[in-house]
């Protein structure tokens, strides 16, 4: 699935959320969640999370994610972030997963 993670995360008043003086995006919240320490996580799992976080954080275009990667993101985000970040991230992932497939095998972006 292709998902655009460069969208800003906004508070309930529609104002952009900030983290460390920077406007928080879906990508920045996901990357932060993926690299947050978690007890009992294997080195293999930590490596997967690190690689995914760097791929997402540096992306300027929509990112291609597998179903497993989306599930990993949801798990990490729910553990680290509050509803203001978790909600928009889960919505973006669900919308991307349910977007109709294009003839070339990719997903169309709902506009």
Phi, psi and omega per residue, in radians:
X1 nan 2.482 3.061
X2 -1.690 2.303 3.141
X3 -2.424 2.334 3.117
X4 -1.531 1.983 -3.086
X5 -1.862 0.205 -3.139
X6 -1.556 0.065 3.136
X7 -1.244 2.512 3.092
X8 -1.278 2.577 3.011
X9 -1.658 2.264 -3.084
X10 -2.030 2.686 3.093
X11 -1.377 -3.112 -3.092
X12 -1.181 -0.214 3.094
X13 -1.675 0.013 3.126
X14 1.504 0.147 3.130
X15 -1.605 2.434 3.131
X16 -1.050 2.395 3.047
X17 -1.397 2.568 3.104
X18 -2.096 2.573 3.061
X19 -2.388 2.116 -3.120
X20 0.966 0.669 3.086
X21 1.382 0.077 3.133
X22 -2.033 2.558 3.074
X23 -1.181 2.294 -3.094
X24 -1.416 2.289 3.052
X25 -1.965 2.937 3.051
X26 -0.993 -0.741 -3.124
X27 -1.090 -0.778 -3.100
X28 -1.179 -0.670 3.115
X29 -1.174 -0.710 3.121
X30 -1.138 -0.838 -3.121
X31 -1.047 -0.756 3.112
X32 -1.061 -0.735 -3.137
X33 -1.172 -0.699 -3.116
X34 -1.140 -0.603 -3.091
X35 -1.662 0.029 3.099
X36 -1.195 2.407 -3.133
X37 -1.075 2.520 3.078
X38 -2.501 2.130 -3.106
X39 -1.066 2.450 3.060
X40 1.443 0.106 3.125
X41 -1.490 2.281 -3.110
X42 -1.219 2.828 3.101
X43 -1.120 -0.589 3.105
X44 -1.108 -0.768 3.117
X45 -1.143 -0.738 3.111
X46 -1.085 -0.684 3.108
X47 -1.130 -0.778 3.090
X48 -1.000 -0.793 -3.127
X49 -1.128 -0.723 3.129
X50 -1.097 -0.824 -3.131
X51 -1.088 -0.770 3.122
X52 -1.123 -0.740 3.133
X53 -1.060 -0.769 -3.132
X54 -1.204 -0.619 3.098
X55 -1.136 -0.725 -3.119
X56 -1.283 -0.809 -3.034
X57 -1.106 -0.627 -3.096
X58 -1.555 -0.043 -3.052
X59 -1.326 2.343 3.057
X60 -1.724 -0.408 -3.126
X61 -1.899 2.957 3.054
X62 -0.948 2.559 -3.068
X63 -1.797 2.443 3.039
X64 -1.502 2.145 3.135
X65 -2.165 2.538 3.011
X66 -1.481 2.923 3.074
X67 -1.067 -0.699 3.131
X68 -1.127 -0.707 3.108
X69 -1.140 -0.704 3.101
X70 -1.094 -0.708 3.114
X71 -1.133 -0.720 3.103
X72 -1.078 -0.755 3.130
X73 -1.060 -0.861 -3.124
X74 -1.010 -0.750 -3.130
X75 -1.095 -0.829 -3.097
X76 -1.195 -0.731 -3.128
X77 -1.127 -0.762 3.140
X78 -1.092 -0.540 -3.128
X79 -1.330 -0.567 -2.993
X80 -1.828 -0.702 -2.994
X81 -1.698 2.799 3.021
X82 -1.532 -3.139 -3.086
X83 -1.050 -0.510 -3.128
X84 -1.142 -0.471 3.073
X85 -1.734 -0.743 -3.103
X86 -1.062 -0.750 -3.121
X87 -1.011 -1.022 -3.135
X88 -1.062 -0.596 3.123
X89 -1.163 -0.832 -3.141
X90 -1.119 -0.685 3.102
X91 -1.083 -0.795 3.134
X92 -1.062 -0.737 3.138
X93 -1.180 -0.722 3.129
X94 -1.157 -0.727 3.119
X95 -1.112 -0.721 3.127
X96 -1.147 -0.678 -3.123
X97 -1.191 -0.535 -3.093
X98 -1.669 -0.010 3.120
X99 -1.150 2.435 3.133
X100 -1.114 2.507 -3.138
X101 -1.274 2.452 3.028
X102 -1.416 2.841 3.130
X103 -0.991 -0.516 -3.122
X104 -1.444 0.128 3.081
X105 1.666 -0.126 3.093
X106 -1.582 3.072 3.134
X107 -1.774 2.505 3.065
X108 -1.318 2.597 3.083
X109 -1.601 2.152 3.085
X110 -1.216 2.282 3.123
X111 -1.937 nan nan
